[in-house]
Amino acid sequence: MTRETSLPDGGGDAPFASGRPDPVPASGTGACPAPSAACRSSLSAPAGSAALGDVPGIVTIGVSVSVPDPYGTAVQDARAGFGDPLARSIPTHVTLLPPTEVAAADLPKIEEHLAAVARAHRPFRMLLRGSGTFRPVSPVVFVRVEEGAQECRLLEADIRSGPLARELAFPYHPHVTVAHGLSEDVLDQAYEQVRGFRAAFAVPGFGLSRFDADEVWRPWRSYTFG
């Protein structure tokens, strides 16, 4: 069966058109961290911060920078076109902390830690441009973070410390996933079609999300830099 990718065909400020300037809207926060099997679950909850409420003894959380529209929607359109049935359930983002299990009793100090990290950093500009891949190690095609990668690395290191200290399976590499776990021919197609992607926007902070018992990732807290 032929897969068609819903990408802009050039002109205007379409993110997948090359050689055009980009608007610079403010970034939102609270996107789902990924790529992971957990993040391929529904994220149908409305945006915003969820109350602490009745949480289990162990909670799965993640931290990320979201990619604002129109760019975020363009990437979701691309993922849907490549055949990912859960593409609409994954907000477009750059992961700062992958899905991590923590004790609910530790959440207050984790939130204090994240607030302190946010205060120690400043807003920055992010430029996403061109395609990359983790193959053959992992079946992932992504958009490269051309500007803002160093800021993400510094943020990631600060976030993954103290109460959130943990080991990673692979070295941290900021990116925006556009195809994951699909066939080789579709990954090849994704790599070629994403080459012309370009998005520039301001990053004012990051978001904390929670993976609930109903297998829904929900935005939980947002943290503004400075």
N, C-alpha and C positions, 0 to 999 in steps of 0.2 A: 504494500500500500504506500502510495506517495505521501510524504509529509510536507505540508506547506507551512512556511514560517511567516507569521504576520509581522513584517518589518516595514517601516516607512520606506518609500521608494525615492527618497531624495527631495531636496527643495525645502524651503522654510527653515525652521530650526529643528528638524527631525534629528533625534540623537544618532540614528544610524546613517545620516548623510554626512559626508566628509567635506571639509573646506568651508564650513560655515561657523560664525561665532555662536557661542552658547549664552543663553540668559543665565543669571546666577541667583536662583531663588534660595531662600533659607532652607536648610535641611531639617527634617523631622527627626525624631528619635524613637527608640523602642521597637526596632525591627527584630525579627527572629534570627538567631545565630544559626549558621549552617555552613557547608553542606553536612548533613547527618541524616540518618534514618528518622530520628525524632522530628526534625524540622520539616519533614515531608508530610507531616500531619496537618490537620486543619488549623488555620489561624483566622477563623471567621469572626472572632470577637471584635467589637468596635475599638477603634484606637482610643488611647487614653491610659490612665494609670488605674490598675485594679487595686482594691483594698486588700490588706493583708488577710483578713477574713479567717476562715477555718482551714488552715494549711496542714498537710500531713507532717509526720516527723521528719521525712526526707523530701526535699524539694529540688527539682531540676530547674536551673536558671541559665541564662545566657546574656551576654552583653554585646551590643553592636551599634554601629552608625547606620542609619537608614539612608537610602538614596531617594531623594524627593522626586515628585512628578515634575515634568513629563517623563523623566528618565526611568524612574522606577517602574512605571506602567509599561514603557517600551521594552524593558527587559522581561517583565512578566509575559507580555505578548509574544516575545521571542521564545521563551521557555514553552509556552503553550503550543506554539507552532512547531517546535521540535518534537512534540509528542509527550511532554511531561503532564500527566493527568492532574497533578497537584500544583501546577505552576501558579494558579491564582491564589493558592493558600500560603505562598511564601513571599512575604514582602521583600523587596530588593534591598540588600544591605551589604555592609562590610563587617565581618565578625571581629570582635575584640576579645571575647571569651566564648569558647564553644560550649555546648550543653554540659553542665557541671552539676553534680549532685551535692547538695549541702544540707546540713541539719537545720531544721526550721528555727531552732534555738539560736543559731548563729546569724540569722537574717539581720537583726538590728546592727551588729558590728560590721556585717558585709555592706549594708547601706551606708553606714558611716564611712567605711573605707572608700566606697565609690564616690561619695560626695567629696571626700578629701582629694581623691585623684582628679575629679573634675575641677576643683578649685585651683589645682596646681598646673592646669593646662589652659591654653588660649585657643579661641576659634581659629580655624585654618581653612584654606581653600583646597578642595579636592578636584582633581581632574582624572576622569576615567577615559581611557582611550585604547583602542585596539584589543586584540584577542591573545589569549594565552591558554596553556593546558598543563595539567598535572600528569598526563599520560606519559609513560605506561604505568606509573606508580598508582594513579587513581583516575577513574574515568570521568574527568571533570574538564569542561571548557569554561573559561571565565573572561571577563573584561579586566584589563590591567589597571591598577591604580598607578597612574603616572605621576601625579602630584598628590601629596598627602600621605604617601606610603610611610615616610619616616615618622611623621606625627602619629600614624596608626601604630607603628612599632613601639614607639615610646609609651603610648597609651596602653597597649597590650601588655607590655612589661610591667607597668605600674599597677594595672588592674589584676594581673595574674601574680599577685604577691600578697603577703599578709594572710588574711582569712580566705583568700581565693588562690593561694599558691597551689600549683598542680603541674604535673608533667604533661607535655603534648606528644601525640603520636608522631607528628611531623613538625619541622621548624615552622614558625609562624610566617605566613605570606599573605598580606592583605590582598583581597581580590573580590570580585562580584561574580558569583556563579550564574551561568546562563544555560548550561546543560550538564546533567549529572546522571550517571548510571544508564545511559542510553547506548544503542548499538554504535559500533565504530563508524559506520557510514554517516550516521546522524551527527555524531561528534565532529566528524570531518566537515560536514555541512555547517554546523554551528560555528566552528572555528573560522571558516571562510566568511560567513555572513556577518560575524561580529567585528571583523577587521575595521569597518568604517564607523564603529560606534564612538561617540564622543559626548562627554557630559562634564560640565563644570558647575560647581555649586559650593556654597559656604557650609561649613560644619560647625555648628554652635555648641554641640554637646553629644551625648550618647544616651542609650536607653538600656534598661534592665527588663528582661522578659522572663516569664515563668511558664513552664510546661505543666499543665494541670492533669488531674486524673482522667479527664475526658479526652486526653490527647490533643488538647488545644494549647498552642502557644499564645499567651496574652501579654501585651505591654503592661508593665507593672510600675516602673518608676522612670523618670527622665532626669538627667543631670546636665546642667548648663555649665560650660567652662567659665573659669575666672571667678 
